[in-house]
Amino acid sequence: MSPLAIVTGASSGIGEATARRLSKEGFSLLLLARRFERLESLGLPNTLCRSIDVRDHEAVAIAVREAESVFGPTELLVNNAGLMQLGAVADQKRQEWQDMFDVNVVALLNACQTVLPGMTARRRGTIVNIGSIAGRNVYGNHTAYCGTKFAVHAISESLRKEVAADGVRIVVVAPGLVETELLDHTSSEDIKAGYRDYKASVGGAIPPEDVAEAIHWAYSLPPRTCIREIVLAPTTQDA
C-alpha cells in the first residue's frame, strides 16, 4: 500500500504544491483545508479531502483516523497551514495575534500529537513543520507573526529531542519570499503594498514548487538521516 502523507493548508501555495509533488511520488494523501472545492479540484488519485479548520483538534483527529483506516498509518505529516497577518503591535487587532498563534502554533502541536503515538510505536515517521525565515530574523510589522514562527522553530527542535530515540524525524522547512496567498491575510493595504514593493525589488519570490521539492528531498533521504532544518529563499533576497 502507498504510504500516507497528511498535508494541512493544502488548497493553495506550498500546501498545494506539496500535495502534487507527493502524489507524483505515489503517496496516498489526506488533504486538509477550509476550501474543499479547491482540494477536490486538484484531482489527485488515492486522496481523501476534508474541509476542516485546523484549530478544531477533534475534527483533525477524526480525519486522520478515517484516512488511516483507508490508506494505513501516517508516514509523513506536513504542517503547512498558517496565517500571516502583519501589523505593528501598537495598533494591530488582538484577535489577529490570537488567530495566528492558534493556527501557526497550537494547531501544529495538535496535529503532531495526533500522529506521534503511531509513529513512535512503529519507530518510523517524518513530521515537516513549515517555519519561516521570520522564525530566524525579525522584520518591521512582523512582531506577532515572527513570534509564531520563532515558536515553530523552537517547538520543532525540542520535539526532535523528544522523539529522536524513537526513530521519528522532525524537519523544519523555513522559506523566505514565496509566491503564495499568505499576504492576503494582512488587512493593512499600506503594509501589503510595502511587502509587494520589497518582493519586486529583489526580483520576485520563489515558486511554491521549490519549497515542495525541498520537503520531498528531506523526506526521501534514508530514515537514518534527519535534515533538521532547511532555509531557502530567493538568491537575491538579502534579509
N, C-alpha and C positions, 0 to 999 in steps of 0.2 A: 504494500500500500504506500502511496506517496506520502511523504512527511507533511505534517500540518504546520502551517505558519499563520499567525494571527497578526493583522495589521490594523491599528487604530488610526482614525483620521484618514481613511483610505479613499475618500471621494475626490481628492484633488491633490495637486502638488507632489510632495515627497511620498505621501502615502499611496497615491495612485501609481506613481512611477515604480515604487517598490512592489506593489501588488503585481503589476505587469511583469516586472523582472523575475519575481519568484515564480509566477505562473509559467513563464518561459522555461524555467529550470525544472518544472514538473511538480511543484508543490501543490498540495491541496490548500485551500485558503479559507479563513474566516475573516471577512472584511467588515469593520465596524465604522460607522459614521452616522451622522444625523440625516444626511441626504441620500435616502435609499435609492432614488431613481438614478443618481449618479453612480452608485455602486453597481446596480444592475446593468447600466449602460456599458460597463467595461466588458461584459460578455465573456468573462474568463471561465474556463472549464473547472470542474471539481471545486466550486466556490460556493460558500454559504455567505450571503449578505444579510446584515441585520442593521436596522435603523435604531441606533442606541446613542444616548448621551453618556459618554464615558464616565461622567460623575455618578451615574447610577450603578453602584458596585454590584448589586444583585442582578441587574439586567445583564451586565457584562459576564458575570459568573454563569448565568443560565445559558447565554450564547456559547460560552466556551464549552460547557458540558455537552450541549447539543452538537457542536462541531466535533468534539472528541468522540462522541458516540457514533458519528458517521465516518470520520476520517482517521481515528486513532489519536494517540497522545500528541500534545503540542511539542513540536520540535523547536520552534522559533517564535518568539514574540517580539514585534516591533512596536514599541510605544512611541507613536508619531503624533497622536492628537495633541494639538496645542493652540493656545491663543497668544497673540501679540497685540496688546492694547497699550500703545505708547502714550506717555504724558509725564508732566512734571508733578512731583508729589504734592506741591502746594495747592494745585487746583484739579488734580485728576479725581474722577469719581471713585470712591472707595469700593464700590461694587466691582469695578474693573480689576482692582487688586485681588479681590476675593475670587472672582471668576478665573483669573489667571492661575492663582495658587491651587484652586480646586481642580482645574483641568491639567495644568502642566506638572503638578507635583502630586496631589492627593490621588487623582485618578491613575497616575503612573504607578504609585505604590500599590493601589488596589489591584491593578492588573498583574503586577509582579506577584503579589500574594496569591492570586488565583491560580497561577500556573506553577509556582515554585514547588509545592509539595510533590506533584507528579514528577517534575524534573529531578528533584533531589532523590526521590525514591528510585528512579531509573538511572541516576548518576549520569545524566546527559540532558543537554538543552542549552539554548542560547537566548538571552534577552538583549535586544538592542534598544537603548534609550536614546531618543533624539534630543541632544542637548543643543548647544549653540555656541558660536564664538562669543556671544553675550553671556555665556557662562564662564568665560575666562577673562574678558575685558568688560569695562563699563563704558556707557555711551550716554550722551545727553538725551533726556526724555525716556530713558530706558530703565529707570531705577527699579520699579516693581518687576518688570519683565526680567531684568538681569537677576534679581533676587530669585525668581523661579528657576532660571536656568543654572545659576550657581548651585541651587539646591539639587537639581537633577544630576549635576556632576558629582557633588558630594555624596548623594544617596547611592549613586551607581558605584562609586569606588568603595564605599563602606559595604554595600551589598555584595560586591565581588569578594570581599574578605570573608563575609559570612558563608558563602556557598562555594568558594573555590575548592575546598576539600571534597565537596560532593560532586565535582565534575561539571558544574554548571558555569557557563561563561556569561559575563556581563560586559557589554560593549557600549561605549558612548560614541555616537557619531555627532560631531559638532560642526554644523555648516556655518559659513558666513552668508553672504548675499546669495539667495537662491530665488529663482523666478517662480513664486508661488502666490497664493491669495492671502497670505498671512497678514500683509499690511492692511487689508480691507477691514480688519477688526478694530483698527485705530479710528477714533471718532474725530480727531482734530485734522481738518483739511490742511492747515499750515504744517503740521508735523509730517503728514503724508507727503506733502509737496517737497519738503526738505529731504526726506528719505529718498524720494524718487530722484531728486537732483543729485544726491550723493551717488546713487546707483549709476546714473548716467555718467557722472564724472569719472568713474573707474571703468567705463566701457560695458556696463551691464552685469547682471547676475549670471551665475552658472545655472544650467537647466537641472530640474529635479532628478532627471535620469542619471546625472553624475553622482548624486548622493545615493540613489538606489544601487548603483554599481558598487559603491564603497560598502554599503550594507551587505550586499551579496558576497563580496570578496571576504569581508571579515568572517562571515558565516562559513564560507566554503573551505577555509583552512582546516586542517585536521583538528578534531576535538581536543587534542593535547595542547593546542596553541590558542591562546586568547589574545586578540588585539584589544587592548584595554580602552584605547581612545583614538579616534580619527578626527582630525580637524582639517576641513577643506573649505576653500573659498576661491573666488576669482583670483587669478595670479596678480592682477593689478589692484586688488583691494589692500589698502595699506593700514587698515585699522581693525 
